[in-house]
Amino acid sequence: MPNITVELLRGRTLEQRRAFAKAVADSAVELLGARRQDVRMVFTEITPDTVANGGVLASEDDSRAGVVAALSDET
């Protein structure tokens, strides 16, 4: 039984999470031979101030400003 944990910046839509879950489950069935009903996924939403890349908080990283702003606009 594959147990898959997915961490995403807050702001993804239900439709995006649904499509992602289906694609990952499809891959687990195809590549791992798992039964679809046994593919378990947990989505954890994180905020830009609770994750750092290269030692810099995403909320303070100018190179990620566009991504952070886009996700903020969607909520």
Beta strands, then each sheet from edge to edge (+ up, - down):
strand 1: 3-9
strand 2: 40-46
strand 3: 52-53
strand 4: 56-57
sheet 1: 1+ 2+
sheet 2: 3+ 4-
end
